[in-house]
Amino acid sequence: MREEGISYEELVELYSNPTKSLHDLADYFKCGYHSIRRYMIEWEIPIRKHPIKLKLDKKTIEKLYWDEKVSVEEIAKRFNCHLVSIYKFMRKNKIPRRLRRE
């Protein structure tokens, strides 16, 4: 786990990119979302109130996920976002998930 090597300067530099979320930083540093959030609060780094709104539409996600059998991870890469964002979008828009064997 890389968490011990997180520096204030590196965290600020990476988070200054508006497309980087706390989840993205957690992936980069190989630690949990809450660890990154704790550092941000401890070092008084302002956390963005409103993340960048993704322009996702239900039909596109359904087509990719169900018709083309694209994984959630791949959909997230295509939309340059974290896979949690895609899962939340699917839940909010009542898009059912496939079974593992599908």
CYANA upper distance limits for C-alpha pairs under 8 A (distance plus 0.5 A):
  1 MET  CA     29 PHE  CA      8.20
  1 MET  CA     30 LYS  CA      6.14
  1 MET  CA     31 CYS  CA      6.91
  2 ARG  CA      6 ILE  CA      7.78
  2 ARG  CA     29 PHE  CA      5.99
  2 ARG  CA     30 LYS  CA      6.09
  2 ARG  CA     31 CYS  CA      7.35
  3 GLU  CA     29 PHE  CA      6.42
  3 GLU  CA     30 LYS  CA      7.10
  3 GLU  CA     31 CYS  CA      6.17
  3 GLU  CA     35 SER  CA      8.42
  6 ILE  CA     10 GLU  CA      7.58
  6 ILE  CA     11 LEU  CA      7.46
  6 ILE  CA     29 PHE  CA      7.64
  7 SER  CA     11 LEU  CA      6.65
  8 TYR  CA     12 VAL  CA      6.64
  8 TYR  CA     43 TRP  CA      7.76
  9 GLU  CA     13 GLU  CA      6.58
 10 GLU  CA     14 LEU  CA      6.59
 11 LEU  CA     15 TYR  CA      6.48
 11 LEU  CA     25 LEU  CA      8.37
 12 VAL  CA     16 SER  CA      6.47
 12 VAL  CA     45 ILE  CA      7.83
 13 GLU  CA     17 ASN  CA      7.87
 14 LEU  CA     20 LYS  CA      7.60
 14 LEU  CA     25 LEU  CA      7.98
 15 TYR  CA     20 LYS  CA      6.39
 15 TYR  CA     21 SER  CA      7.72
 15 TYR  CA     22 LEU  CA      8.35
 15 TYR  CA     25 LEU  CA      8.04
 16 SER  CA     20 LYS  CA      8.30
 18 PRO  CA     52 ILE  CA      7.98
 19 THR  CA     52 ILE  CA      7.60
 19 THR  CA     81 CYS  CA      8.37
 20 LYS  CA     24 ASP  CA      6.24
 20 LYS  CA     25 LEU  CA      7.39
 21 SER  CA     25 LEU  CA      6.88
 21 SER  CA     51 PRO  CA      8.01
 21 SER  CA     82 HIS  CA      8.41
 22 LEU  CA     26 ALA  CA      6.64
 22 LEU  CA     33 TYR  CA      6.62
 22 LEU  CA     36 ILE  CA      7.05
 22 LEU  CA     37 ARG  CA      7.52
 23 HIS  CA     27 ASP  CA      6.76
 23 HIS  CA     32 GLY  CA      8.33
 23 HIS  CA     33 TYR  CA      5.97
 23 HIS  CA     82 HIS  CA      7.33
 24 ASP  CA     28 TYR  CA      6.72
 24 ASP  CA     82 HIS  CA      7.14
 25 LEU  CA     29 PHE  CA      6.58
 25 LEU  CA     33 TYR  CA      8.30
 25 LEU  CA     36 ILE  CA      7.61
 26 ALA  CA     30 LYS  CA      6.21
 26 ALA  CA     31 CYS  CA      5.55
 26 ALA  CA     32 GLY  CA      5.81
 26 ALA  CA     33 TYR  CA      5.71
 26 ALA  CA     35 SER  CA      8.14
 26 ALA  CA     36 ILE  CA      6.63
 27 ASP  CA     31 CYS  CA      6.99
 27 ASP  CA     32 GLY  CA      8.10
 31 CYS  CA     35 SER  CA      7.14
 31 CYS  CA     36 ILE  CA      8.12
 32 GLY  CA     36 ILE  CA      7.24
 33 TYR  CA     37 ARG  CA      6.77
 34 HIS  CA     38 ARG  CA      6.46
 35 SER  CA     39 TYR  CA      6.85
 36 ILE  CA     40 MET  CA      6.70
 37 ARG  CA     41 ILE  CA      6.76
 38 ARG  CA     42 GLU  CA      6.50
 39 TYR  CA     43 TRP  CA      6.39
 40 MET  CA     44 GLU  CA      6.32
 40 MET  CA     45 ILE  CA      5.37
 40 MET  CA     46 PRO  CA      7.55
 40 MET  CA     47 ILE  CA      7.60
 41 ILE  CA     45 ILE  CA      6.71
 41 ILE  CA     46 PRO  CA      8.11
 54 LEU  CA     79 PHE  CA      8.38
 56 LEU  CA     60 THR  CA      7.86
 56 LEU  CA     61 ILE  CA      7.78
 57 ASP  CA     61 ILE  CA      6.95
 58 LYS  CA     62 GLU  CA      6.51
 58 LYS  CA     90 MET  CA      8.43
 58 LYS  CA     93 ASN  CA      7.29
 58 LYS  CA     95 ILE  CA      8.45
 59 LYS  CA     63 LYS  CA      6.49
 60 THR  CA     64 LEU  CA      6.67
 61 ILE  CA     65 TYR  CA      6.38
 61 ILE  CA     75 ILE  CA      8.33
 61 ILE  CA     90 MET  CA      8.46
 62 GLU  CA     66 TRP  CA      6.02
 62 GLU  CA     67 ASP  CA      7.68
 62 GLU  CA     95 ILE  CA      7.43
 63 LYS  CA     67 ASP  CA      5.40
 63 LYS  CA     68 GLU  CA      6.81
 64 LEU  CA     68 GLU  CA      5.43
 64 LEU  CA     69 LYS  CA      6.73
 64 LEU  CA     70 VAL  CA      5.98
 64 LEU  CA     75 ILE  CA      7.94
 65 TYR  CA     69 LYS  CA      5.41
 65 TYR  CA     70 VAL  CA      5.46
 65 TYR  CA     71 SER  CA      6.91
 65 TYR  CA     72 VAL  CA      7.64
 65 TYR  CA     75 ILE  CA      8.36
 66 TRP  CA     70 VAL  CA      7.99
 66 TRP  CA     98 ARG  CA      8.34
 70 VAL  CA     74 GLU  CA      6.87
 70 VAL  CA     75 ILE  CA      7.13
 71 SER  CA     75 ILE  CA      6.76
 72 VAL  CA     76 ALA  CA      6.61
 72 VAL  CA     83 LEU  CA      6.70
 72 VAL  CA     86 ILE  CA      7.21
 72 VAL  CA     87 TYR  CA      7.91
 73 GLU  CA     77 LYS  CA      6.88
 73 GLU  CA     82 HIS  CA      8.49
 73 GLU  CA     83 LEU  CA      5.99
 74 GLU  CA     78 ARG  CA      6.76
 75 ILE  CA     79 PHE  CA      6.83
 75 ILE  CA     83 LEU  CA      8.22
 75 ILE  CA     86 ILE  CA      8.06
 76 ALA  CA     80 ASN  CA      6.35
 76 ALA  CA     81 CYS  CA      5.58
 76 ALA  CA     82 HIS  CA      6.14
 76 ALA  CA     83 LEU  CA      5.54
 76 ALA  CA     85 SER  CA      8.19
 76 ALA  CA     86 ILE  CA      6.81
 77 LYS  CA     81 CYS  CA      6.78
 77 LYS  CA     82 HIS  CA      8.06
 77 LYS  CA     83 LEU  CA      8.49
 81 CYS  CA     85 SER  CA      7.23
 81 CYS  CA     86 ILE  CA      8.38
 82 HIS  CA     86 ILE  CA      7.59
 83 LEU  CA     87 TYR  CA      6.82
 84 VAL  CA     88 LYS  CA      6.59
 85 SER  CA     89 PHE  CA      6.61
 86 ILE  CA     90 MET  CA      6.60
 87 TYR  CA     91 ARG  CA      6.68
 88 LYS  CA     92 LYS  CA      6.52
 89 PHE  CA     93 ASN  CA      6.56
 90 MET  CA     94 LYS  CA      6.34
 90 MET  CA     95 ILE  CA      5.30
 90 MET  CA     96 PRO  CA      7.64
 91 ARG  CA     95 ILE  CA      6.61
 91 ARG  CA     96 PRO  CA      7.93
 98 ARG  CA    102 GLU  CA      6.55
